[in-house]
Amino acid sequence: MSAGTILLAEDDPNDVILFQRALERASWSAGSVNVVRDGEEAISQHGLLVQNFVAYATKFCTGSDRTG
């Protein structure tokens, strides 16, 4: 299975390695894994992407749009 880029917010380098190994074992071929240290860094580097994902996830999980 393959996918695009994964944005991983993780501050522990060991957990990053664990995540990458899990992807390999699952035969998941990500285009790349972009690692940031925390949510603030994720938003500052990928703000619009993260905001759009949160809006989509909220709508998907709750069945409603809570953006306004």
C-alpha angles and dihedrals in degrees: 000000000000136000141172127263120326119214108211119188104199131140098192114081090204091058090050090055090046090051092049091049090050090054090051093049091049089051088238110157107201116189086231141328114234108200122201126176100236147348093275091057090047091054095044093050099033103019101149093041092051094045092050091048093050091049091049094046092049092051092045096047098042102029089233139089111242097176095105 
